Amino acid sequence: MTTTHATEITPAPPSAAPPADRRSGRARIQEAILPALVALLVAALVGDILILSFGQNPGAVYRLLIEGTWGNAYGFGQVLYKATTLTFTGLAVAVGLRAGLFNIGAESQLAAGGFCAAMVGLLLPAGLPALVTLPIYIVAAALGGGIVGGIPGALKAKFGAHEVITTIMLNFVVLALLNYLVSAHLKVPDTLHTAPIDGGALPRLSAYIPGFHGSAASMVIVLAIIAVIATWWYLFRTRRGFELRATGLQPLAAEYGGVNVGNVWWRALALSGALAGIGGLNFVLGYKYYYEDAFASGAGFLGIAVAIVGRNNPIGVALASLAFATISQGGLAVNAMVPKQMVDVLEAVVIIAVAASVPEVRRLLRGKGAR
């Protein structure tokens, strides 16, 4: 007779798994935060050297920079205005990068969105309240930017055309076309902008916060916050977002898993363009109340830096947009002491430092975990 003996299995201590999970969570947080801190420290060091080279006191310059931005209501309002536009262009680039696509066309997508919104504003009857017209403006801006972004996406999906080439070439085509339409047919005499929008413009923040008087910050910032939340939800809580991220990580594996990679590319660039297009409302609907040629100059390309520093995470993009807006506005505040071009150097240093520190931080943290 064969006797079967039960094998005693000693369970692992209940506390064994949670510490490993906690360490993993801490490591992820460190990997997200440390590169940005390293980049800021490197930028501060380089800034100190540059300031000293101009014969100025770094402490006095940084103090003036803070006082001219976060230290007074007008400067803070200007930071919020610039950060609003950069949030939209940063989100546009980040969505593309999540799908493995480098969208360099946010400049023209931003301009196209603002132009379409301005055209709708000229057609709408005067006196309509913003609550009625705002959805129409958002759809028009998203459609204008989405078409400009969707064209490279369709070319990528259908013919394999590289999105870097098509988006950067469309910048020239779209911006030149808009310049022609405004200068030849739509401009107010002796200007380079269209007639003002009669109804539906969003109020500036100065209407609610008197200290912001004179600054360009407007209620479009609420749209930027909603866009950040909605983009995060789409990327990390929906099936479409999962397919987009999977395609960006490994398109062949995603396709093997049943994902239509071509459709994902097209949708990603169309969504990317739509986000940038809605950013055009910050100028057209919240600041000048008309479309002006070249209003988007630089904001689309700076959105690339915002997305990179924000690690392509919508929350990180919002924080990075505030940082770059502070540096940009601060350059005007310290211009009396050091050249404004120094700010451009610091922005470049931050980008390079983030790009260099991310793999180094990961290597150090993983080495520490191995020990």
Secondary structure as UniProt FT lines:
FT   TURN            14..15
FT   HELIX           17..53
FT   TURN            54..55
FT   HELIX           58..67
FT   TURN            68..71
FT   HELIX           73..98
FT   TURN            99..100
FT   HELIX           106..123
FT   TURN            126..127
FT   HELIX           130..159
FT   HELIX           163..181
FT   HELIX           182..186
FT   TURN            189..190
FT   HELIX           205..207
FT   HELIX           210..212
FT   TURN            213..214
FT   HELIX           220..237
FT   HELIX           239..249
FT   HELIX           251..256
FT   TURN            257..258
FT   HELIX           261..279
FT   HELIX           281..284
FT   TURN            285..287
FT   TURN            293..298
FT   HELIX           299..309
FT   TURN            310..312
FT   HELIX           314..333
FT   TURN            334..337
FT   HELIX           341..370
//
